[in-house]
Structure formats: C-alpha cells, structure tokens
Amino acid sequence: MKLFYLALLLAAMCLTTFVYATVDQELFYHTWSQHLMEEPTTDATSMPQLTTPLTDKLDSSLTGFDVSQARIYSRLAAAAYCAPAALKKSQKGLEKWSCKACTDSGLKLDNVSPFHIALADLYGYIGYDSKSNTIILVFTGSQSIVNWLYNLDAAFIPFPDVPNAEIHKGFYNSWQYARPTVIAMLDALFCQYQSASLSISGHSLGGAVANIARIDLATAKQAFEIYDYQGDMMVFGGNSFDVPFNQLYSSISSSPMAKKLTTFTGKYKLAQNTYSFGAPRVGNTVLADWAMSLIDKDGLLRLVHAQDPVPHLPPILLWPTASHLTTEVFFTTKFAEKGDFIQCPLAETPYCSNQYLIPTSMSDHLSYFGYTLGTPLDTAC
C-alpha cells in the first residue's frame, strides 16, 4: 500500500512539474494559444453538498466581499501585465491609463507609475483613484513562476521574530527586493494624498507578494523611514520584516552618509479589502495564524477559479504545514456573477478549491471574471 501511495505521489509530481514547465510562463500565450483558449471550467455539479457552517453562500447581506469590486480588481490585475518596458506601447497605455484593462475597470487612475524589480523580475504599478480616495498597488505574476516554485527558492525558511513561523523563500525575497522601491513610491503618493487609503492586489505570484506586502504594511509599528545610503535605498518600519537589516539600520540611521528621504510621516491606512487572484500559499500555519491575529482577516480575500492549480502550490503533499492566510472565495463559473461564489473562512478546508486533488487547468488560472490575466500579448493591453 505504501508503494502504491509513493507511486501516486511521484506521478502527481511529475505531471504537475510537466504542466508548469511547459505552460506556466505568463508570456506563453502565443505558443499555447489553442490550449489557453479552451473554455474554463464551468461545471459546478461536482461541488460537494456542504453540511457544516464552515462555508456560506455569498450574497449582498454578507460583508467582506463585493462581487462588483472583485470584478474591478480583476481588470486592475490584468492591467499590471502591461507594465514590462519591453511592451513599450502597452506600458505607455498603462501610464496614461488608456489600456483596455484600464478602461474596462471603470476607474480613472491618476499618477500611474509602472515599476520593475529586476532582482525578482517582478512588475507592477501604483496609481491614485480620486473617486474613492484610494492609492492602488498591483503586482503581476512572474514571467517564469516555475522558477520560483521548482528551484531552491521554493523552500520554506524561518520568518524573523516569530517562533516556528515559516515563509516561502522565493515570495519573501521577492517582496524584500521590491520593498524599498515600492514603499518609496507609496511614500511620495501618500505625501500628496495624505488622507488616502491603500488597496493592494495581484495575480498568481503577484497575489502572493500582495498578501505579504499587506502583512508588512499592516504590522509596521511606525511610519516607514526611507534612506539613501551610498546609492542604495533602505526602508524600516519597525516590524518583523526589518529584522534581517537591524544592524544595518543602526549604522545607517546614524551615518552622515545616509540621506533620509521620507516625505510622509504617518502610517499607511489600508483599505478594507485586498483581492488576490490565483495566489499560491505563502507560508505555514504558524505564519498564517500570527498574521491573521494582527490584521483584519476580512481584508484578505483570495479568489480561486475552479481548478486553477497555482493556489495548490507549494503542495501540501510535500509541505504538510503549508497554508494560505485566510478566507478563500471560490467559484467555478466563467463570468462569476453574484450567487456563483462559495466562501471558506478557514484557510484550508476541503469545501472550496481543496476539493480537487491535482487540478491542472491553466485556463482557469488565466481566467477570472471572464477576463484574461497573465498574458501581456492579450488585448488587455
């Protein structure tokens, strides 16, 4: 029997590795167009009958999730894939907020600034929505998410200052690399719009980074201090994310060679909801419990479409303590109208996407609310 389960596990690993090695590249649309144009999963008949109060059918009476807002954020997440500088026309459309996904969102963002974090190959943008007085930060998935999930960066490492907490090394490093640039950009916008709130979103790897960023920004004990130290930018917020740099902070904060760049002297006000789409797991259960004890758990909403395989990574079969942070909003339909959703308030339950043992539908990963995410060659740009 043990040999049977071992063989099954190896087969699953090989199948999953093959699927990601061949398709999950975020820039593969032109090569795999026929595969990606397959209809996303729409059959909801396989959904189990719920016999416990762990999940609730979502409707307008429930708080924490808004269908129309989630649909808007799916467009905002799609627009982030127009950020790469190689797509000059697309990036220009993003900066002017004239790309198709930009206008389809129904929002009119000002001060839109794309960014690229070279060390993490991470793209995204920030902008300001005057109608809601909200600064919006969005991350894209990596151009090669397979490199994060199947190399050494897929290991879990101790999370600083929280006993027994572990975090995905690749996602953690990705945010740490992005942190100085992103916070400096946020600082400049918050200085201009001091009463604004901050909303964070992302798809795929970008969803993982968005969730980690929210933890960082929500747990900062002080206004972020930004320093230019001999051409390198460093930021400090007085929380666990600073721990690896504490010694450096002591020397920088007292060095005459360090120039303080901080322009906004308050703490960032986080908006109620952070929507992520098709995000993988970012750490273990201890990290999840710690994070959710400190931030508003209703503010982190993970949307998962049917048999999207990325939310199942890293796989629990290989990392038994791996866990998402909090509430999953699950749906199997293509366009995701009101009433199509099931909410699983617990991070890991068999009632939402975990009902599927080995999901492999990349069509589901790239389709949220009837919109394509993760393909910059798509008409979203």
N, C-alpha and C positions, 0 to 999 in steps of 0.2 A: 504493500500500500504506500509506503514511504517513497519507493522508487517511482510509483505512478504519479504522486504529487510533485516529486522533483522533476520528472519529465514534463509534466504540465506547466510548471513554473518556467522551465528552460524554454519551452515552446512559446509561452507568452512573452518572455523577454525577447526572444529572437524576433517574433512577429512585431512587437512594439518598436524594437530597435530598427527593424527594416522600414516600418512605416515612417518613423521620424527621420531616418537617414535619407529617405527618398523624397518625402514630401514637406516636412515642416521646416521650410526655409524662409517663409514670409516674402521672398522675392521670386517665388517659383511659379507664379500664375501663368506665365507664357508657356512654360513647359508642360504643366499639368492642367491646362485649361479644361480639357474634357473631364478630368477627374473632379475638378473643383466645381464644375457647373452642374454636377449631379444634384438632384433635389435634396435638401437637408431632411433629416428625419422628421416625419410628421405624425407617425403612428403613436398615439398615446394609449393604445389598448393594453400595452404591456405594463402600464403603471400598476403597482400593487394597490390593493384596497387598504386604506390607512385605518388602523384600528386603535391608534393611540393619539393623544393630543400633541405629539411632537411636531406635527405639521398642520398648517391651516391653509385652506383655500384663500387666496388673496382676493380682497375686494376693496372698495373705496372706504370701508369702515376701519381697515387695518392701517396702522401707522408704520413708518419706516421705509415704505416702498411706494413709489409712484410710477405707474406704467409710462405716463407721458414723459416724465423726467428721464427715466431709464432709456426711452427711445431717443430722446435728445442726446443723451450722453453716448449712445452707440454711434451717432453721427460725429460727435466730438472726438471719439476714439478713432474713428475711421479717418478723420482729417489729419490726425497725427502722422499717418503714413505718407503724407505729402511733404514731410519735413526734410528728408535727406537732400543735401545740397546737390547731389548728382541729378536730382529731378528739378532742375532749375525753374522750369515753368511752373511745376507743382508747388515748389517752395514759395515762389512769388505769389501764387494764388492763395496760399495759406497765410502769408504775411498780410496780404490785402483783404483776407477773409472773403475771397471770391471763389474758392474751390467748390466743387459740387457738394461735398460733405459739409463744408462750412455753411453754405446757404441752406442746405437741407435741414440743418439743425434748427433753423428758425431763430437763432440768436445772431446778434450783431456784435462781435467782439472787437474791441479796440486794443491798441498796443500789443498786437500779436507778435511774439518773438519765438521762432523755432530755435532749438538747440541740439547739439550733437556732443555726446560724451564719448570721446574717442576710445578711452581705455575700456569702456564697457560696450562700445558700439551701440549706444543707446540714443534714440532720438525722442523728441517730444516738442512741446511748445507751451507757452503760457500766454494768457490774454485776459482781458477785463470785459465783463458784461455789465454795462451800466444799468440795464433794466432791473437786474436783481442785486446790483452792487456786489458782484462776486468775481473774485480772481480765480481763473480756471487753469489748472495744471494737468497736462495729459502726457502719458508716456506711451511709446509704441512697444510692440514686441520686437525682439531682436531679429536682425536679418538671418540669424542662424541659431535659433533657440536650441537646436540639437547640441550645439557646442556647450551650452550651459548644463544640459540635463545628462549628458553621457560622457563627460570628462571629470577630472578631479574636482571641479567646482560644484559637482552635484552632491558632494559630501555635506553632512551637517556638522557645524562647528559650534563650540560653546558661545552663547550670546553673553556679552560682557555684563558683569554686575548682577546677573540674575541666576542664582544657583539652579543647575540642571536644565536650564533653558538652552535650546539649540536652534540655530537658524541655518537656512540653506546658504552655503558659502557663496555661490555664484550670485544669487539675488542680493544678498547682503553687500557684497563687494560692489555690485552694480550701483546700488544706492549710495554707498560711501564714495564712490568715484563721482557720482552725479551731485552729491550733496553741496559742495561749495558753490558750484555754478548755479544750481537751481535756487538755492537759498539767497544768493546774491541777486538773482533776477527777481525773486519774490520780494526781497527787501526793497528794491527800487520801486516796484509797483505798489507795495503797501505804504511806502512813504508818500506816494501820490494819491492813493485811495485808502486813507487810514482807517476808515470805518468798514471796509470791505471784509467779507468772509472768504475763505479759501475752500474750493472744491477740487478733489483730485480724482483722476480716472485713468484707465489704461486697459489694454487688451493683451492677453497672453502673458509674456514676460513683463510687459508694461503694467499689467494688472497686479503682478506680484510686487513690483517696485512701488506702485501706487499705494498698496497696503502697508509696505514697510515705511514708506515716506510718511504716511499718516500717523503711524505709531511714533516715529521720531518727532514730528511736529507737534503731536498732541501731548507728548511726555516731556517736552522741553521745559525746564524749570525757570527759564529766563528768556529775555529777548535774545535772539541769536547775535553773537559777536562775530564780525567778519574782519579778517586781517589779510593784508597783502604782505607776505613775508618773502622778500627777495624774489618776487615774481610768482610765487605760489600762493594760492588763496586757501585760507583755512577758516572753518566756522566752528563755533562752540555754542551749545545750547544748554549745558549743564545737565545732561541726561546720559543714559547708558551708551548712546552712540558716540559720545565723546571719549569714553574710557580708553580706547586704544591710543588716543592722542593727548592724554592728560599731561604727560611730561612735556610734550612739545608745547602745549598750551601755556604752561608755566613759563617757559623760556620766551615764547612769542609775545605774550601779554606784557612782559616787562622789557622787551627788547626795543631799543631806539630804532632798530632797522625795520620794525614792523609798523605798517601803516594801517590804522583802523579805518575800515570802510563802511561801517554800519550807518545806515541812514534812517532806519525805522527802529524806534526804541521800545516798541511794545511786543507782546506775543501775538502770533498769528491767530486769528479767530477762524476755527474750522467750521465749514458749513455742515449741516446736519448729515448729509449723505455723501458717501464715496462709492461710486459704482465701478466695479471691475467686471471684465468680460473674459470668460475662459481662462481665468488665472490659475496657475499651479499652486501647490502647497508651499508655504514659506518657512515652516519650522516645525517644531514638535509640540506636543500638547502642553508642556510647561510654558513655552513661549506664548502660545495662544491664550492660556489661562491668565498669565501675567498681563499681556497686552489688553485683554478684554476687561480686566479689573481696573484699568486706568483710563480707558477711553469709552466713549458712548458706543455700546455694542450695536445699537440700531444704526449707527453711522457708517458701518462697513457692510456693504451688500454685494455679494458675489453672484453674478448672473452666470448660469451654466445652461447651455443649449443642448439638450438631448444627449447624444453620445459623443460629445466633444471630449477627446482623450486627454487634453492638457491639464484639466483640473484633477486628474487622477495621478499626476506626477508631482514629486517623486512617488513611486508606487508604494502603497502600504505593505505589499508583499516583501519588499526589500528594506523599507524603513518603517517598521511597525509603529513607531511613535509619531510618524509624520501626521500633521494635522493642518487643516485650514483654520483660519482665525474664527470665523463666526458665520452668521446667517447666510445660507445659500437660497437663492431664488431660482427655481428650476422650471424649465418649460420645454416642451417637445414640438411645439408648432412652429411653422415657418415665420409668420409675421408677428406672433406674440401679442395678441390682443388681450384686453382686460378679461380676467377669468381663466386665462390659459396657464396660470402660474401656480406652483406649489412652493410654500416657504418651509424650509427646515431651519429652525432657530439654532439647533445644535450644529457644531461644525462638521461632524462626521456621523451620518446616520445612513441606514440602508434605504431610506424612503425617497431620496432625491437622486442625484446622479450616481451615487454609490450602488444603486440597484444594478448597474452594468459592471460586469467583472472586467472585461477587456474591451472598452469602446475604442473604435478606430476610425470614426467618421471625421475626416478633416473638413468635409463640407459643413458639418455642424460647428466646428471650431471657427470657421471663417464667416459664418452667417449668424448675425444677431439682429433681431427685429426686422428681418427681411433685408438687411443691409450687409454688404461685404466689408469685413475688417481684415487688415493684414495683407492687402495686395495693392501696393502703390501704383501698379500698372492698371488698376481698375479705374472706372470712371469717377470714383470718389474724389479724385484729384483734378 
